[in-house]
Amino acid sequence: MLRFILSFFGTIFSLVTTGLILLAVVIGGVLWMYSRDLPNHETLAQYQPPTISRVYSGEGKIIDEFARERRLYTPPTEIPDLVKFAFISAEDKNFYNHPGYDIRGMLAAAISAAQGGRLRGASTITQQVMKNFLLSSDRSAERKIKEIILASRLEQTLSKDEILGLYLNEIDLGARSFGVTAAAQTYFNKTLSELTPEEAAFLAIHPKAPYSYHPVKNYDAALTRRNFVLREMYENGYLTQEDYERARLTPILSVQNGDYEGFREQLPPRDYFTDEIRRQLSQNFGEEEFFEGGLSIRATIDPELQSVAARALEGRLETLDRERGVWRGTGKAIDPATIDAGTWQQALGETRVARDITLDGGWSVGVVDQIADQSMTVLVEDTGEVTVPREDIKWMRGGFSDNFERGDVVHIRRMTTGDNGDGDLIRWSLRQVPGVQGGFVAMDVNTGRVIAMQGGFSYQHSVFNRATQATRQPGSSFKPFVYAAALDSGFTPATIVVDAPIEINTPQGVWRPQNASRQFYGPTPLRTGIEQSRNLMTIRLAQEVGMDVVAGYAERFGVYDRMGQFLASSLGAEETTLYKMVSAYAMFANGGERVEPTLVDRVQDRFGRTVYKHDQRDCSECDVAALDPGVAPTIVSNRERVMDAITAYQLTSMMQGVVSRGTARGRIDLPVPVAGKTGTTNDGKDAWFVGFTSNIVAGCYIGFDTPRSMPGASGGGFCGPVFNEFMQEAVAKFGGGKFRVPPGGHFIKIDRFTGARLSDDASGANVVAEYFRDGEEPVFGLMFDGGFAMGADLPMFDAGEVESGERAVETTSGQTIKIPKKATFNSLSSGGLY
């Protein structure tokens, strides 16, 4: 009997042993089979999560951020224990004790499923890390086995806190926020160290269902789940009973419910400046690095002057638009039934119109309600019902009923007794985004740092940047490059060029260019040619110098990549951008040294390493602890010289005349010397002004996006006021001075009407001191016509000319004499030095 019993138990033992061996073999085989070709878990030790790239102003304030996934990386050692304990309690309370997988948890899940409960994955935090980083999210036994294998391997490679850090930085926590740091900012606008227990618990409810616990839409479910996590934290010993009870009774407060100000609300609206940074750095670094690399970008923007630039351009565009007297509105409307139902605010909020306009204190959005003959009521966002009087629309053709219908969405602002919305209310005033658009750029002439840029009236209305992306004809604002080529080729500001009709045969027919005045002025000095923007003189000068030379200058200055060698191009017929023109003018202002324009001073990677720095100048004394009082560090420029310094000064002096007595006269009023050039294209389709002081260059362009005529357009009249308003503030902030006179030259007084040399003591409106190179004795009296000889006499007009055809001229001895009518053009030859 005993033998039988022993035999029985022996058999049972043998079967069990055999079964266990077979089970071990099967499990080993399964593990071996699934462990092949698994992803390399060791790469997680070098984990670099996609993180937000941020743009900072010079003062260190965040002005914009860019990311595909809103994630802010926080090292594991800097994540507070409270946050760690909340997630451990919610997701894996045995995290610090298991080897990467939780046998008890898996058995409990299996028993629950067998009893008819919901099938749970029972994944540990380590397994979730494997799923999120290296595996797919499909619910299958194969993935679960791979998860366990990789989890056990990872536990042997990284510490528990490192694994937890990966999890807390990667997990999707709803509201397009990834990782606990970004989520804390999104829901509470707090840092991790500022979170309370109930807020940490709220974050911990999201991993299982990131978009099922919205703090407003799913408040009750979120509160129940949060309190469950709080109870788990208490039972696990992470909270005292007092803290638990207080936290449990606290309602969910969040940014989404309006309890806290949102982080984005503290940032300025995205504008043309930061969007252009995105566009340029995405090209330089690649989109993946820009949107996921966690770059810290120090922008060159001056926030104060950026506001001035926006206000100046927006104000000018609105003025030009209202002068046309046409109401276009937003082109948007809502169903009038929503007004009757009282749901107009929601309908209006869902309507996409510009809400970033800050002109005159800011514009609001409203919807037209009641329309009468002498007034109209408008329901305004966050304000309610207001009345617009008939007086407000006297600038537009027609009355209220002619231009508006109930339900129309409109822009409206408070007109007040003070500036920018301050003071007492005068009336509510209707506004519209202008049809005419424009751009503005300002930069430092020595560094190329862009301090302000406005790419249109409103970024939210149109993201197209007219300062950097719109290619338009610069018109006469291109002429300085023709004159620069001539001055470097032996011409002087006093050189005489004939201003007379020209006929040029082209494949399209005979081209007969004209001056804007439709008049001809005969032999004229170069200075007067640029001051008065004479087209015919410019064409003759370009022909004399050679269009290949002119094109070379334009390309050297970066105005064009490849410029066509056509005479029409000398008048600015080829298209370029305002950004390129302003950076080219900066080289005139700084004495002829190359400037590379930039919107960014420096870019650092996620580790704080500088990966780009714009300023490459050498400052050998900048690392010295102290310098003598009144002594500044010596900065050595290593920039390439693109034009002779004397040529740059001669051209600058001539362009000062443009502002003081030329095509921009009366438009610019600054307390420091200023030079510039206007530009207006055929039929007034484009209006330009680019100008500079000794340290700041700025340019403005105005025109319709689809080019069409602007009645009365001129560069000085349209863009001059924008430049002047901006530069008034820029000069007040940065100052300015006389343009630096380079060595190697001397001044000679010249009659600016005739080009004749005058005595050193000559004075009068016709006298100008020109700068000539030492060692080059200027030759007076030579005349150039570019080879375009004329065969008929033409009426000529000139300053000082009287009805008899005589004109008064002051000689070198100071005597004033009258010269008879000019010689005929039959007696003039083409001539020329080259």
Summary of the structure (lengths in Angstrom):
residues: 834
radius of gyration: 37.4
end to end distance: 132.1
largest distance: 153.9
contacts: 2702
relative contact order: 0.08
helix: 38%
strand: 18%
